[in-house]
């Protein structure tokens, strides 16, 4: 039995190592390409060890005008646009969803569950399905090439509303009665009891929604015509198209490397709360 367990442990670790290698290899190649000059990345064989041009490429990528042959803004501006968009979407989704769930669970009004199921049905209508009428509305409101246009159409979330509703249903009714006895109104009950109890769920949703907003491609591509309002994900695609004429792979890979950093940092710093928010059931 001991030998069999050792064999199983060995196989398990080999599978894990192989999985990590498959995931990490593209990231390593991106890092290596970002540390060499333009000429070296067009030579065969491609390098597998880092070069000495990392900080030179970093400065040229962040402060430059992007890839030659494209009209992209400096990468720092693109990252700022993506950051504002991702934060607006994540915070907006959480704010609207938690208030909607609070109203559905703790207030009694006509057609309450009907409204909830109408919200839930929108899960079957992603942005790609309703993108033409959404674009028409945003255009008529004059929100093209604005941060509001980038974020507001994406902040409603049926998934988050459903999740907060399920969380609120697990909270004992005795807490609500105790708050009433103490003279707490609905908003004080929401602020002092529900929000602290939902902290881990808010953190988990923030991570998911931030990454969702950061990785948006189709919507920013559609409503932004000003290069200064572009996002990092859209600009990488434009750089790849321009690479056929100007193969500056060191700049492209540095841009891709910088685009990975914010989501990775959010996951790292909020890892504990993220895991608790997905696994914690007792309140």
Phi and psi restraints in degrees (value plus and minus 20) as a CYANA .aco file:
   2 UNK   PHI     -85.0   -45.0
   2 UNK   PSI     -62.8   -22.8
   3 UNK   PHI     -85.0   -45.0
   3 UNK   PSI     -61.6   -21.6
   4 UNK   PHI     -81.7   -41.7
   4 UNK   PSI     -60.1   -20.1
   5 UNK   PHI     -85.4   -45.4
   5 UNK   PSI     -58.1   -18.1
   6 UNK   PHI     -84.7   -44.7
   6 UNK   PSI     -59.8   -19.8
   7 UNK   PHI     -84.7   -44.7
   7 UNK   PSI     -63.3   -23.3
   8 UNK   PHI     -84.3   -44.3
   8 UNK   PSI     -59.9   -19.9
   9 UNK   PHI     -82.4   -42.4
   9 UNK   PSI     -60.7   -20.7
  10 UNK   PHI     -84.3   -44.3
  10 UNK   PSI     -65.7   -25.7
  11 UNK   PHI     -82.9   -42.9
  11 UNK   PSI     -62.6   -22.6
  12 UNK   PHI     -80.8   -40.8
  12 UNK   PSI     -65.3   -25.3
  13 UNK   PHI     -86.8   -46.8
  13 UNK   PSI     -56.1   -16.1
  14 UNK   PHI     -84.2   -44.2
  14 UNK   PSI     -61.6   -21.6
  15 UNK   PHI     -83.6   -43.6
  15 UNK   PSI     -63.2   -23.2
  16 UNK   PHI     -83.0   -43.0
  16 UNK   PSI     -63.4   -23.4
  17 UNK   PHI     -83.3   -43.3
  17 UNK   PSI     -61.6   -21.6
  18 UNK   PHI     -83.2   -43.2
  18 UNK   PSI     -61.6   -21.6
  19 UNK   PHI     -83.7   -43.7
  19 UNK   PSI     -64.1   -24.1
  20 UNK   PHI     -82.9   -42.9
  20 UNK   PSI     -60.2   -20.2
  21 UNK   PHI     -83.5   -43.5
  21 UNK   PSI     -62.9   -22.9
  22 UNK   PHI     -83.7   -43.7
  22 UNK   PSI     -56.0   -16.0
  23 UNK   PHI     -97.1   -57.1
  23 UNK   PSI     -60.0   -20.0
  24 UNK   PHI    -100.6   -60.6
  24 UNK   PSI     -45.1    -5.1
  25 UNK   PHI     -79.7   -39.7
  25 UNK   PSI     -67.7   -27.7
  26 UNK   PHI     -80.7   -40.7
  26 UNK   PSI     -56.6   -16.6
  27 UNK   PHI     -86.5   -46.5
  27 UNK   PSI     -59.8   -19.8
  28 UNK   PHI     -84.2   -44.2
  28 UNK   PSI     -63.0   -23.0
  29 UNK   PHI     -83.2   -43.2
  29 UNK   PSI     -58.4   -18.4
  30 UNK   PHI     -82.2   -42.2
  30 UNK   PSI     -63.9   -23.9
  31 UNK   PHI     -83.7   -43.7
  31 UNK   PSI     -63.8   -23.8
  32 UNK   PHI     -82.4   -42.4
  32 UNK   PSI     -66.2   -26.2
  33 UNK   PHI     -82.8   -42.8
  33 UNK   PSI     -52.9   -12.9
  34 UNK   PHI     -94.1   -54.1
  34 UNK   PSI     -30.4     9.6
  35 UNK   PHI    -126.1   -86.1
  35 UNK   PSI     -15.0    25.0
  36 UNK   PHI    -133.5   -93.5
  36 UNK   PSI     146.5   186.5
  37 UNK   PHI    -102.2   -62.2
  37 UNK   PSI     154.7   194.7
  38 UNK   PHI     -82.7   -42.7
  38 UNK   PSI     -60.9   -20.9
  39 UNK   PHI     -87.3   -47.3
  39 UNK   PSI     -62.2   -22.2
  40 UNK   PHI     -82.8   -42.8
  40 UNK   PSI     -52.6   -12.6
  41 UNK   PHI     -98.1   -58.1
  41 UNK   PSI     -23.3    16.7
  42 UNK   PHI    -124.6   -84.6
  42 UNK   PSI     -17.5    22.5
  43 UNK   PHI    -118.8   -78.8
  43 UNK   PSI     134.1   174.1
  44 UNK   PHI    -133.4   -93.4
  44 UNK   PSI     116.2   156.2
  45 UNK   PHI     -99.6   -59.6
  45 UNK   PSI     137.3   177.3
  46 UNK   PHI     -89.3   -49.3
  46 UNK   PSI     124.4   164.4
  47 UNK   PHI     -90.0   -50.0
  47 UNK   PSI     128.0   168.0
  48 UNK   PHI    -135.6   -95.6
  48 UNK   PSI     -21.1    18.9
  49 UNK   PHI    -138.5   -98.5
  49 UNK   PSI     128.3   168.3
  50 UNK   PHI     -82.9   -42.9
  50 UNK   PSI     131.0   171.0
  51 UNK   PHI    -121.3   -81.3
  51 UNK   PSI    -183.7  -143.7
  52 UNK   PHI    -132.1   -92.1
  52 UNK   PSI      -4.1    35.9
  53 UNK   PHI    -129.2   -89.2
  53 UNK   PSI      -1.9    38.1
  54 UNK   PHI     -81.2   -41.2
  54 UNK   PSI     -71.2   -31.2
  55 UNK   PHI     -93.0   -53.0
  55 UNK   PSI     -48.4    -8.4
  56 UNK   PHI     -85.2   -45.2
  56 UNK   PSI     -66.1   -26.1
  57 UNK   PHI     -86.4   -46.4
  57 UNK   PSI     -55.8   -15.8
  58 UNK   PHI     -81.9   -41.9
  58 UNK   PSI     -66.3   -26.3
  59 UNK   PHI     -84.4   -44.4
  59 UNK   PSI     -64.1   -24.1
  60 UNK   PHI     -85.1   -45.1
  60 UNK   PSI     -53.9   -13.9
  61 UNK   PHI     -95.6   -55.6
  61 UNK   PSI     -66.7   -26.7
  62 UNK   PHI     -88.9   -48.9
  62 UNK   PSI     -62.5   -22.5
  63 UNK   PHI    -120.8   -80.8
  63 UNK   PSI     -32.2     7.8
  64 UNK   PHI     -99.3   -59.3
  64 UNK   PSI    -193.3  -153.3
  65 UNK   PHI    -117.9   -77.9
  65 UNK   PSI       7.7    47.7
  66 UNK   PHI      60.7   100.7
  66 UNK   PSI    -176.8  -136.8
  67 UNK   PHI     -99.8   -59.8
  67 UNK   PSI     117.2   157.2
  68 UNK   PHI     -83.7   -43.7
  68 UNK   PSI     118.7   158.7
  69 UNK   PHI      77.3   117.3
  69 UNK   PSI     -26.9    13.1
  70 UNK   PHI    -139.6   -99.6
  70 UNK   PSI     148.7   188.7
  71 UNK   PHI    -133.3   -93.3
  71 UNK   PSI      11.6    51.6
  72 UNK   PHI     -96.5   -56.5
  72 UNK   PSI     132.2   172.2
  73 UNK   PHI     -95.5   -55.5
  73 UNK   PSI     149.0   189.0
  74 UNK   PHI     -75.2   -35.2
  74 UNK   PSI     127.6   167.6
  75 UNK   PHI     -83.0   -43.0
  75 UNK   PSI     -51.9   -11.9
  76 UNK   PHI     -81.9   -41.9
  76 UNK   PSI     -55.9   -15.9
  77 UNK   PHI     -89.4   -49.4
  77 UNK   PSI     -59.4   -19.4
  78 UNK   PHI     -84.9   -44.9
  78 UNK   PSI     -61.0   -21.0
  79 UNK   PHI     -87.2   -47.2
  79 UNK   PSI     -57.0   -17.0
  80 UNK   PHI     -84.3   -44.3
  80 UNK   PSI     -62.3   -22.3
  81 UNK   PHI     -81.3   -41.3
  81 UNK   PSI     -65.0   -25.0
  82 UNK   PHI     -84.7   -44.7
  82 UNK   PSI     -58.5   -18.5
  83 UNK   PHI     -85.1   -45.1
  83 UNK   PSI     -65.5   -25.5
  84 UNK   PHI     -82.5   -42.5
  84 UNK   PSI     -62.8   -22.8
  85 UNK   PHI     -83.9   -43.9
  85 UNK   PSI     -67.1   -27.1
  86 UNK   PHI     -84.4   -44.4
  86 UNK   PSI     -63.5   -23.5
  87 UNK   PHI     -85.2   -45.2
  87 UNK   PSI     -61.1   -21.1
  88 UNK   PHI     -83.7   -43.7
  88 UNK   PSI     -62.8   -22.8
  89 UNK   PHI     -86.0   -46.0
  89 UNK   PSI     -66.4   -26.4
  90 UNK   PHI     -84.3   -44.3
  90 UNK   PSI     -69.4   -29.4
  91 UNK   PHI     -86.6   -46.6
  91 UNK   PSI     -61.5   -21.5
  92 UNK   PHI     -83.9   -43.9
  92 UNK   PSI     -63.8   -23.8
  93 UNK   PHI     -81.1   -41.1
  93 UNK   PSI     -65.2   -25.2
  94 UNK   PHI     -85.3   -45.3
  94 UNK   PSI     -64.8   -24.8
  95 UNK   PHI     -82.9   -42.9
  95 UNK   PSI     -69.3   -29.3
  96 UNK   PHI     -86.7   -46.7
  96 UNK   PSI     -61.3   -21.3
  97 UNK   PHI     -88.5   -48.5
  97 UNK   PSI     -62.3   -22.3
  98 UNK   PHI     -90.3   -50.3
  98 UNK   PSI     -54.4   -14.4
  99 UNK   PHI     -89.7   -49.7
  99 UNK   PSI     -60.6   -20.6
 100 UNK   PHI     -82.9   -42.9
 100 UNK   PSI     -64.6   -24.6
 101 UNK   PHI     -84.7   -44.7
 101 UNK   PSI     -58.7   -18.7
 102 UNK   PHI     -80.9   -40.9
 102 UNK   PSI     -63.6   -23.6
 103 UNK   PHI     -86.3   -46.3
 103 UNK   PSI     -61.1   -21.1
 104 UNK   PHI     -88.1   -48.1
 104 UNK   PSI     -57.2   -17.2
 105 UNK   PHI    -104.1   -64.1
 105 UNK   PSI     -60.2   -20.2
 106 UNK   PHI    -128.2   -88.2
 106 UNK   PSI     -21.8    18.2
 107 UNK   PHI    -139.1   -99.1
 107 UNK   PSI     122.8   162.8
 108 UNK   PHI    -127.1   -87.1
 108 UNK   PSI      91.5   131.5
 109 UNK   PHI    -164.4  -124.4
 109 UNK   PSI     139.5   179.5
 110 UNK   PHI     -79.8   -39.8
 110 UNK   PSI     121.0   161.0
 111 UNK   PHI      40.6    80.6
 111 UNK   PSI      10.4    50.4
 112 UNK   PHI     -78.8   -38.8
 112 UNK   PSI     -71.5   -31.5
 113 UNK   PHI     -91.0   -51.0
 113 UNK   PSI     -47.8    -7.8
 114 UNK   PHI     -82.5   -42.5
 114 UNK   PSI     -63.2   -23.2
 115 UNK   PHI     -83.7   -43.7
 115 UNK   PSI     -59.0   -19.0
 116 UNK   PHI     -82.0   -42.0
 116 UNK   PSI     -64.7   -24.7
 117 UNK   PHI     -90.3   -50.3
 117 UNK   PSI     -48.9    -8.9
 118 UNK   PHI     -84.7   -44.7
 118 UNK   PSI     -60.4   -20.4
 119 UNK   PHI     -84.9   -44.9
 119 UNK   PSI     -62.7   -22.7
 120 UNK   PHI     -85.1   -45.1
 120 UNK   PSI     -56.0   -16.0
 121 UNK   PHI     -84.8   -44.8
 121 UNK   PSI     -45.6    -5.6
 122 UNK   PHI     -84.8   -44.8
 122 UNK   PSI     -30.7     9.3
 123 UNK   PHI     -79.0   -39.0
 123 UNK   PSI     -46.7    -6.7
 124 UNK   PHI    -105.4   -65.4
 124 UNK   PSI     -17.1    22.9
 125 UNK   PHI    -143.1  -103.1
 125 UNK   PSI      57.2    97.2
 126 UNK   PHI     -89.3   -49.3
 126 UNK   PSI     153.0   193.0
 127 UNK   PHI     -77.6   -37.6
 127 UNK   PSI     -58.7   -18.7
 128 UNK   PHI     -81.8   -41.8
 128 UNK   PSI     -50.3   -10.3
 129 UNK   PHI     -95.5   -55.5
 129 UNK   PSI     -59.5   -19.5
 130 UNK   PHI    -125.7   -85.7
 130 UNK   PSI       5.5    45.5
 131 UNK   PHI     -92.2   -52.2
 131 UNK   PSI     -52.9   -12.9
 132 UNK   PHI     -88.8   -48.8
 132 UNK   PSI     -72.0   -32.0
 133 UNK   PHI     -85.1   -45.1
 133 UNK   PSI     -53.2   -13.2
 134 UNK   PHI     -84.3   -44.3
 134 UNK   PSI     -62.3   -22.3
 135 UNK   PHI     -82.8   -42.8
 135 UNK   PSI     -59.6   -19.6
 136 UNK   PHI     -81.8   -41.8
 136 UNK   PSI     -63.6   -23.6
 137 UNK   PHI     -84.6   -44.6
 137 UNK   PSI     -67.7   -27.7
 138 UNK   PHI     -81.5   -41.5
 138 UNK   PSI     -59.2   -19.2
 139 UNK   PHI     -86.1   -46.1
 139 UNK   PSI     -63.5   -23.5
 140 UNK   PHI     -87.5   -47.5
 140 UNK   PSI     -48.0    -8.0
 141 UNK   PHI    -103.8   -63.8
 141 UNK   PSI     -21.0    19.0
 142 UNK   PHI      51.6    91.6
 142 UNK   PSI      12.1    52.1
 143 UNK   PHI    -124.8   -84.8
 143 UNK   PSI      -6.2    33.8
 144 UNK   PHI     -87.5   -47.5
 144 UNK   PSI     123.8   163.8
 145 UNK   PHI      38.9    78.9
 145 UNK   PSI      18.6    58.6
 146 UNK   PHI    -153.8  -113.8
 146 UNK   PSI     138.3   178.3
 147 UNK   PHI     -86.6   -46.6
 147 UNK   PSI     -53.9   -13.9
 148 UNK   PHI     -83.1   -43.1
 148 UNK   PSI     -62.4   -22.4
 149 UNK   PHI     -85.9   -45.9
 149 UNK   PSI     -51.8   -11.8
 150 UNK   PHI     -90.6   -50.6
 150 UNK   PSI     -53.6   -13.6
 151 UNK   PHI    -129.9   -89.9
 151 UNK   PSI     -62.3   -22.3
 152 UNK   PHI     -77.2   -37.2
 152 UNK   PSI     -64.1   -24.1
 153 UNK   PHI     -85.4   -45.4
 153 UNK   PSI     -31.3     8.7
 154 UNK   PHI    -129.9   -89.9
 154 UNK   PSI     -15.2    24.8
 155 UNK   PHI    -107.3   -67.3
 155 UNK   PSI     -35.4     4.6
 156 UNK   PHI     -95.4   -55.4
 156 UNK   PSI     118.9   158.9
 157 UNK   PHI    -164.7  -124.7
 157 UNK   PSI      90.3   130.3
 158 UNK   PHI     -89.3   -49.3
 158 UNK   PSI     -55.0   -15.0
 159 UNK   PHI     -82.1   -42.1
 159 UNK   PSI     -67.4   -27.4
 160 UNK   PHI     -85.8   -45.8
 160 UNK   PSI     -58.6   -18.6
 161 UNK   PHI     -81.7   -41.7
 161 UNK   PSI     -64.9   -24.9
 162 UNK   PHI     -82.8   -42.8
 162 UNK   PSI     -61.7   -21.7
 163 UNK   PHI     -84.7   -44.7
 163 UNK   PSI     -65.6   -25.6
 164 UNK   PHI     -86.5   -46.5
 164 UNK   PSI     -55.4   -15.4
 165 UNK   PHI     -80.4   -40.4
 165 UNK   PSI     -64.6   -24.6
 166 UNK   PHI     -85.0   -45.0
 166 UNK   PSI     -55.5   -15.5
 167 UNK   PHI     -85.8   -45.8
 167 UNK   PSI     -65.5   -25.5
 168 UNK   PHI     -86.1   -46.1
 168 UNK   PSI     -51.3   -11.3
 169 UNK   PHI     -88.4   -48.4
 169 UNK   PSI     -42.1    -2.1
 170 UNK   PHI    -103.5   -63.5
 170 UNK   PSI     -31.2     8.8
 171 UNK   PHI     -99.8   -59.8
 171 UNK   PSI     105.6   145.6
 172 UNK   PHI     -78.3   -38.3
 172 UNK   PSI     124.1   164.1
 173 UNK   PHI     -84.8   -44.8
 173 UNK   PSI     -42.2    -2.2
 174 UNK   PHI     -81.0   -41.0
 174 UNK   PSI     -50.8   -10.8
 175 UNK   PHI     -85.4   -45.4
 175 UNK   PSI     -60.8   -20.8
 176 UNK   PHI     -85.4   -45.4
 176 UNK   PSI     -62.6   -22.6
 177 UNK   PHI     -84.6   -44.6
 177 UNK   PSI     -60.3   -20.3
 178 UNK   PHI     -82.8   -42.8
 178 UNK   PSI     -60.0   -20.0
 179 UNK   PHI     -84.2   -44.2
 179 UNK   PSI     -58.8   -18.8
 180 UNK   PHI     -85.1   -45.1
 180 UNK   PSI     -61.4   -21.4
 181 UNK   PHI     -82.4   -42.4
 181 UNK   PSI     -57.2   -17.2
 182 UNK   PHI     -98.1   -58.1
 182 UNK   PSI     -21.7    18.3
 183 UNK   PHI      67.0   107.0
 183 UNK   PSI      -5.4    34.6
 184 UNK   PHI    -100.5   -60.5
 184 UNK   PSI     112.6   152.6
 185 UNK   PHI    -101.7   -61.7
 185 UNK   PSI     158.0   198.0
 186 UNK   PHI     -77.2   -37.2
 186 UNK   PSI     -64.6   -24.6
 187 UNK   PHI     -91.4   -51.4
 187 UNK   PSI     -53.3   -13.3
 188 UNK   PHI     -89.2   -49.2
 188 UNK   PSI     -59.5   -19.5
 189 UNK   PHI     -80.4   -40.4
 189 UNK   PSI     -61.2   -21.2
 190 UNK   PHI     -84.6   -44.6
 190 UNK   PSI     -65.6   -25.6
 191 UNK   PHI     -93.6   -53.6
 191 UNK   PSI     -62.7   -22.7
 192 UNK   PHI    -111.3   -71.3
 192 UNK   PSI     -40.0     0.0
 193 UNK   PHI    -137.9   -97.9
 193 UNK   PSI     -74.6   -34.6
 194 UNK   PHI     -88.0   -48.0
 194 UNK   PSI     -64.4   -24.4
 195 UNK   PHI     -81.9   -41.9
 195 UNK   PSI     -68.6   -28.6
 196 UNK   PHI     -80.9   -40.9
 196 UNK   PSI     -57.0   -17.0
 197 UNK   PHI     -91.1   -51.1
 197 UNK   PSI     -40.6    -0.6
 198 UNK   PHI    -119.4   -79.4
 198 UNK   PSI      -9.0    31.0
 199 UNK   PHI     -79.1   -39.1
 199 UNK   PSI     -66.3   -26.3
 200 UNK   PHI     -88.6   -48.6
 200 UNK   PSI     -56.2   -16.2
 201 UNK   PHI     -87.3   -47.3
 201 UNK   PSI     -58.3   -18.3
 202 UNK   PHI     -82.3   -42.3
 202 UNK   PSI     -62.7   -22.7
 203 UNK   PHI     -83.2   -43.2
 203 UNK   PSI     -63.7   -23.7
 204 UNK   PHI     -82.4   -42.4
 204 UNK   PSI     -64.6   -24.6
 205 UNK   PHI     -87.0   -47.0
 205 UNK   PSI     -55.6   -15.6
 206 UNK   PHI     -81.1   -41.1
 206 UNK   PSI     -64.3   -24.3
 207 UNK   PHI     -80.6   -40.6
 207 UNK   PSI     -68.0   -28.0
 208 UNK   PHI     -83.8   -43.8
 208 UNK   PSI     -66.1   -26.1
 209 UNK   PHI     -92.0   -52.0
 209 UNK   PSI     -52.5   -12.5
 210 UNK   PHI     -83.3   -43.3
 210 UNK   PSI     -66.4   -26.4
 211 UNK   PHI     -84.8   -44.8
 211 UNK   PSI     -58.7   -18.7
 212 UNK   PHI     -79.3   -39.3
 212 UNK   PSI     -66.4   -26.4
 213 UNK   PHI     -89.1   -49.1
 213 UNK   PSI     -59.2   -19.2
 214 UNK   PHI     -84.5   -44.5
 214 UNK   PSI     -56.2   -16.2
 215 UNK   PHI    -108.8   -68.8
 215 UNK   PSI     -14.9    25.1
 216 UNK   PHI     -81.6   -41.6
 216 UNK   PSI     115.2   155.2
 217 UNK   PHI    -143.6  -103.6
 217 UNK   PSI     -73.6   -33.6
 218 UNK   PHI     -84.6   -44.6
 218 UNK   PSI     -66.0   -26.0
 219 UNK   PHI     -86.4   -46.4
 219 UNK   PSI     -68.7   -28.7
 220 UNK   PHI     -80.6   -40.6
 220 UNK   PSI     -56.6   -16.6
 221 UNK   PHI     -82.4   -42.4
 221 UNK   PSI     -54.4   -14.4
 222 UNK   PHI     -97.6   -57.6
 222 UNK   PSI     -60.7   -20.7
 223 UNK   PHI    -122.2   -82.2
 223 UNK   PSI     -20.5    19.5
 224 UNK   PHI    -132.6   -92.6
 224 UNK   PSI      99.7   139.7
 225 UNK   PHI    -131.0   -91.0
 225 UNK   PSI     -35.7     4.3
 226 UNK   PHI    -107.2   -67.2
 226 UNK   PSI     104.8   144.8
 227 UNK   PHI     -81.6   -41.6
 227 UNK   PSI     -47.4    -7.4
 228 UNK   PHI     -93.1   -53.1
 228 UNK   PSI     -32.0     8.0
 229 UNK   PHI    -125.5   -85.5
 229 UNK   PSI     -11.9    28.1
 230 UNK   PHI     -90.4   -50.4
 230 UNK   PSI     143.7   183.7
 231 UNK   PHI    -131.3   -91.3
 231 UNK   PSI     143.5   183.5
 232 UNK   PHI     -85.5   -45.5
 232 UNK   PSI     -57.4   -17.4
 233 UNK   PHI     -87.5   -47.5
 233 UNK   PSI     -63.6   -23.6
 234 UNK   PHI     -83.9   -43.9
 234 UNK   PSI     -59.7   -19.7
 235 UNK   PHI     -88.2   -48.2
 235 UNK   PSI     -52.7   -12.7
 236 UNK   PHI     -82.2   -42.2
 236 UNK   PSI     -61.8   -21.8
 237 UNK   PHI     -81.4   -41.4
 237 UNK   PSI     -62.0   -22.0
 238 UNK   PHI     -85.6   -45.6
 238 UNK   PSI     -56.9   -16.9
 239 UNK   PHI     -85.6   -45.6
 239 UNK   PSI     -58.3   -18.3
 240 UNK   PHI     -84.8   -44.8
 240 UNK   PSI     -57.1   -17.1
 241 UNK   PHI     -88.5   -48.5
 241 UNK   PSI     -57.2   -17.2
 242 UNK   PHI     -95.2   -55.2
 242 UNK   PSI     -36.4     3.6
 243 UNK   PHI     -85.0   -45.0
 243 UNK   PSI     -40.1    -0.1
 244 UNK   PHI     -85.8   -45.8
 244 UNK   PSI     -51.1   -11.1
 245 UNK   PHI    -115.7   -75.7
 245 UNK   PSI     -55.2   -15.2
 246 UNK   PHI    -154.1  -114.1
 246 UNK   PSI      66.5   106.5
 247 UNK   PHI     -94.8   -54.8
 247 UNK   PSI      49.2    89.2
 248 UNK   PHI    -110.7   -70.7
 248 UNK   PSI      52.7    92.7
 249 UNK   PHI     -86.9   -46.9
 249 UNK   PSI     -44.8    -4.8
 250 UNK   PHI     -85.1   -45.1
 250 UNK   PSI     -59.3   -19.3
 251 UNK   PHI     -91.6   -51.6
 251 UNK   PSI     -61.1   -21.1
 252 UNK   PHI     -82.9   -42.9
 252 UNK   PSI     -65.4   -25.4
 253 UNK   PHI     -89.2   -49.2
 253 UNK   PSI     -54.8   -14.8
 254 UNK   PHI     -85.3   -45.3
 254 UNK   PSI     -60.0   -20.0
 255 UNK   PHI     -82.7   -42.7
 255 UNK   PSI     -63.4   -23.4
 256 UNK   PHI     -83.4   -43.4
 256 UNK   PSI     -58.2   -18.2
 257 UNK   PHI     -85.0   -45.0
 257 UNK   PSI     -62.8   -22.8
 258 UNK   PHI     -85.9   -45.9
 258 UNK   PSI     -53.9   -13.9
 259 UNK   PHI     -87.5   -47.5
 259 UNK   PSI     -44.5    -4.5
 260 UNK   PHI     -97.6   -57.6
 260 UNK   PSI     -45.2    -5.2
 261 UNK   PHI     -84.0   -44.0
 261 UNK   PSI     -72.0   -32.0
 262 UNK   PHI     -77.1   -37.1
 262 UNK   PSI     -68.8   -28.8
 263 UNK   PHI     -80.5   -40.5
 263 UNK   PSI     -58.4   -18.4
 264 UNK   PHI     -84.5   -44.5
 264 UNK   PSI     -63.6   -23.6
 265 UNK   PHI     -85.1   -45.1
 265 UNK   PSI     -59.3   -19.3
 266 UNK   PHI     -82.4   -42.4
 266 UNK   PSI     -64.2   -24.2
 267 UNK   PHI     -85.1   -45.1
 267 UNK   PSI     -62.2   -22.2
 268 UNK   PHI     -84.4   -44.4
 268 UNK   PSI     -68.9   -28.9
 269 UNK   PHI     -94.4   -54.4
 269 UNK   PSI     -41.7    -1.7
 270 UNK   PHI    -134.5   -94.5
 270 UNK   PSI       1.0    41.0
 271 UNK   PHI     -81.8   -41.8
 271 UNK   PSI     -67.2   -27.2
 272 UNK   PHI     -83.3   -43.3
 272 UNK   PSI     -67.4   -27.4
 273 UNK   PHI     -85.3   -45.3
 273 UNK   PSI     -55.3   -15.3
 274 UNK   PHI     -82.9   -42.9
 274 UNK   PSI     -66.1   -26.1
 275 UNK   PHI     -86.1   -46.1
 275 UNK   PSI     -63.2   -23.2
 276 UNK   PHI     -81.5   -41.5
 276 UNK   PSI     -60.1   -20.1
 277 UNK   PHI     -85.3   -45.3
 277 UNK   PSI     -47.5    -7.5
 278 UNK   PHI    -110.0   -70.0
 278 UNK   PSI     -40.6    -0.6
 279 UNK   PHI    -135.2   -95.2
 279 UNK   PSI     -41.3    -1.3
 280 UNK   PHI     -96.4   -56.4
 280 UNK   PSI     110.9   150.9
 281 UNK   PHI    -139.3   -99.3
 281 UNK   PSI     -51.1   -11.1
 282 UNK   PHI    -104.2   -64.2
 282 UNK   PSI     114.5   154.5
